[in-house]
Every structure is written in C-alpha cells, then in structure tokens.
Amino acid sequence: MTDMFERHEAVSLLLPVEFTDAAKSRRYLRDVLDAIGVKVTGKDRAAPDDRPHILVVHTHDHRFASTLYSVPEEAVTGRLRAALRAAPECFAAPDDAYLASWGDVLRLLAVWGLDGLGAEQFHEVMVEDFGGRFGHRDLPGLDELAALGNAWAGYAVATVEHDERCPRIDAATPWLGYHYRSMHAFRQSM
C-alpha cells in the first residue's frame, strides 16, 4: 500500500496547475486522482459542466487523510485566490508562523474549518499568539476569520483516508465533469 506521504508527493509533482481548456482539466483531474490513490470506476462519465471551479487537495498529517475541495470560482475571494498562490505547498501550523505568507496560510486553514477551533480561539492562538510574535501585517482579523470559518465545507467532494487501499469514485459523479481553472495541493504537517 502506498503511504500518505508518497501520495502527497505524487500529487505535488502535478500541482499547482492552471487551465483554460475544460476538457484538458477534466483529463488532468484523473491523473491527480490516480496520484492520490483514488480509483474512478464505472462506464458512464459525468456530463461536461463548464462552470469554472478550482480543485484543492488538502492533506492533513494528523488526520491521515486528504480532503478534495471542488470550489466554484465565485466562492474564491481575491484574498483566497492570493492565498492559494502564496501559501507554501507544505506547512506546519502553528510552527511556521514566521513565514511571510502566514496570513495566507491562516485564510486557507479558516475555509478548511479553523482546525476544529471556534473563530475566537483560532484568532487568539494563530493570529495573536503566533502571528503577533513575528510582526506580520497581513493577518486576518476576527471578523474575517468568522466569515471564512469552514466556508468550503460544502465544497468537500471526497475524503481519502490514507489507510484505505484504494478509495473509489463513480465516474458519473458530477464534480468530475467540471472545468477546473486551477488545481492546488497543500500538506498540513501538524
């Protein structure tokens, strides 16, 4: 069985990537799913849907799982789009609070669920305690964190538990037919 770290490494070799061609993005998605260890099964394929989306693969070491998010472009604010570009591919929260892109990391952690904390707790620990130590200026405030908190939960389309041998997704699953304008992968090592 391939382990989580090998799977994430394989995905990281493919992402980030951007597409203008919807059909190419759908074909490439199959490569990403294969790299993360997901088998697409069934003869019927998802109908092509050219509404623009982004795909985010968030691998979380502590949970020993990867969550795939298929997010409509209109749900990706300018700050989140910048965070997707600026955040490092692998980070440890809160150990990497010294990173210049710490505010971007926090915005991504917020839309993924605030690491299981409430917005006030998350702000106190990640922004005030850790972010404040390094003099960052672009840190999200409590209001922004509350607005972002778990905002992408409804866009989680698959969770790959890395102790499973080969998770399966039906080829007719609608999100397999979307036009992905961009795809990103992040590993949260703590």
N, C-alpha and C positions, 0 to 999 in steps of 0.2 A: 504494500500500500504506500502510495506517495504521501509524504507528510505535508503539513500545512506550510512550512517554510519553503519547501520545494515548489509547491503550487503557487505561493505568492511570488516567488522569484520568477516562475514561468510567466505569470500574468504581468509582472513588472517589465519584462522584456518586450511586451506587446503594447503597453500603455505608458504614458498618455498618447492619444492619437485624436486627430480631427478628421471629419469627413464632410464633403459637400454632396457626395453621391449616396443616396439612400440605400440602394442595392448593395453597394460595397460595404456600408456599415453593417448591414444585416449578415453578410457573409463573414465579416470580421468578427462579429459577435460570437459566431460559432467557434472560432479559434480561441476567443477569450474563455468561453465556457469550457471548452476542452482543456485549456491550460489550468483552469481552477478545479478541474476534476468533475465536471457535470456532463452527463451523457444526455443528449437530446434524442428522444425516441418517438416513434410514430411516423406514419406516412404522410398525413395531412400537415401542411405547413400553415403557419399563421398568415393571415391576409396582410399584404403590404399596407402599412399605415405611415404616411409621410409626415405626420405631425412631428416636429423636431423635439428630441429628447436628449438627455445626457445619461450616460451609464457611469455609475460609481461602484467600485468594488472596495468595500471596507473590511479588511482583515483585522480581527481583534485577537491578539495572542491569548489574553486571559480567558476569553470565551471559547477559544479554539474553534473559531468559526469565521466565515466570511459572509457578509450581507451584501447583496447586489441591489442597488437602487436604480430604478428607471424613472428619471425625473423629467417632467415636461419642461421645456426651456423657459416657459413663463414663470415657473416656480423657482428659477435660479436668478436671484437678485444680482445686481452688479457686484456687490461685496462678496457674495458667494462664488461668483464666476472668477473674481480675482483670487479668492482663497483656493479654488481648485488649481489655479495656475501657480500660486506662490508656495503653498504648503509643501513640505518635503514628502517624498514618497513613503518614508518610514519615520515615525516619531514616537517618543515615549512621553506620555503625559503623566505627571507634570514635570518630569526630569528635564525636558528640553525647553523649558520656559525661557531660556536665554536666547533662543532663536529669534532672529529679526522678524520672522513670519509667525510669531506666537499668536498674534491676533487672528490670523487666518486659520491656524490650527484650531483655535477655540471656536470659531464660527462653524467649522466643519463638525467638531465634536458636539456642538449645540444642535445642529439639524439632525445628527445621528442619535440624539437622545440625552445629551448632557451627562453622559457617563453614569446614568442612573441617579443623578442628583436633581434636586429642585433648582430652579434658576438662581435663587438667592444663595444656596450652598455652593453651587458651581461658581458663581461670581466671587464669593468670598475666598474660595480655595484657589481657583485657577487664575482669576484676574487680580484680586487684591493681594493674596499671599504670594503667589508665584510670579505673576506678570509684573506686579508692582516692584519687585526686587530688582528688576533689570531695566527699569525706566522706559518701558515701551509706551508709545503714544497712541498706537492704533489698536487699542484693546476694546472689545465690545463692552458696552455698559449693561447694567441690569435690564433695562427696558429692551435692548436689542436681544439679549440672551433669552428673555421671556418670550419675545416674538419668534425667535428662531427655534426655541426648545422643541425638539422632536418633530420639527416641521416636515421632515421627509419620511416619517414613519409610514405614512400611507403609500409611499412610493417604493417601499421594500418589496421586491418581487421574488426574491429567493434567499434562503439562508443555507449555506453549505457548511454542515457540521463536519469538521475535518477528521472525525473518527469514523465516518461512513465510508464505505468502499467506493461507491460511485453513485452519487445522487442523480436522479433522473428528472428531466423536464419534458413534458409533452411538446412536440414540435408545433402543435397548433396553438400554444399559449400566446395570447395577443402581444405581449411585450417583445416577443422575438421578431415581430414584424415591424417594429418602429424604426424610424430614421434617427440614428444616433449621430448627432453633430459632433459630439466628443465623448471620449471614454477615459476614465481615470481610475487609478488604483492607489490605495493608501493602506499602510500597515501600521496599526497602533500596537506598539510592542509592550505597553504596560497599561 
